[in-house]
Amino acid sequence: MQDQFCNECGLSQDVPHLVAERLFGVEYLHRIENRYEQMRKCCDCTCTEWQEVFTEDLKPYNGYSDTTSVTIPIGNSQLGADIKKLHKGAIGVDLPTWFNIQDNKHIMIVAQDPLRSSKWYGECFDTVISSPFGLHSLEHRENARGGKMMDLLVKSLVANGCGIYLTDANKFFVYDHKTTDEFSNAHIAEYAEIMRQEIELVKPFVIVCLGRSAERMCKKMGLSNILALPHLSGTARGAIVRRFPKLESMGATAENIAEEYAKEIMRSLYNHLPDL
């Protein structure tokens, strides 16, 4: 996984700069670059091993030892200024990540939002930084209730020669879903511009939206030719089985779900590449 996770490519410089300029403020570019390096080096580490690599600038909130998330203050971006006005904690950002990006077929996967728990982070007014589906964390990737289905899906798509880019439709999560939805709806134009820049950098052949929230946001942004699939989570298994009825008899295991998603995404990919 380590040689494919956030592999060295044009995105290695462009994405941290985009994240700094549009989300955190350029004064935190160095920390964001260091966080990417931290995730790259430790993506195959256990949670215990992770504790040895945190720094004073990049460490978990409140001394939590059961997480690989770290905090970065909110700087002087316009979005950051608007979040500060809310005076609420449990602020989440998932840094976009990628796998096996090279001169190959690129697929963009858009998740819903960087959910954070107000129970654990309600008093944290810095941003709690992770990655979409927590794929920078070995134990989260192996957790059936965590990122296992997405990990299996990414591996399947990479095995088919694809490059994968993961990002969130809602760039910030703030305190709870109600606050997040209100903030996101008020900042559609800003989110759309960020997504436009991501698409320009990644040049995906297919954009996959996971979950109704991600689909609605992408449609509000005016994106077309998207493949909408149910969110990849245990709570969405009913919707997943309805979308892929054969899972009823096969069994809706993480492996089978990932396989069906990979097949559907590859079908969509080849429909967009009729010359292949």
Buried (B, 14 or more C-beta within 10 A) or exposed (E): BEEBBBBEBEBBEBBBEBBBBBBBBBEBBEBBBBBBBBBBEBBBBEBEEBBEEBEEBBBBBEEBEEBBBBBBBBBEBEBBEBBBEBEBBBBBBBBBBBBBBEEEBBBBBBBBBBBBEBEBBBEBBBBBBBBBBBBBBBBBBEBEEBBBBBBBBBBBBBEBEBBBBBBBBBBBBBBBBEBBBEBBEEBEEBBBEBBEBBBEBBEBBBBBBBBBBBBBBBEBBEBEEBBBBBBBBBEBBEBBBEBBEEBEEBEBBBEBBBBBBBEBBBEBBBEBEEEE
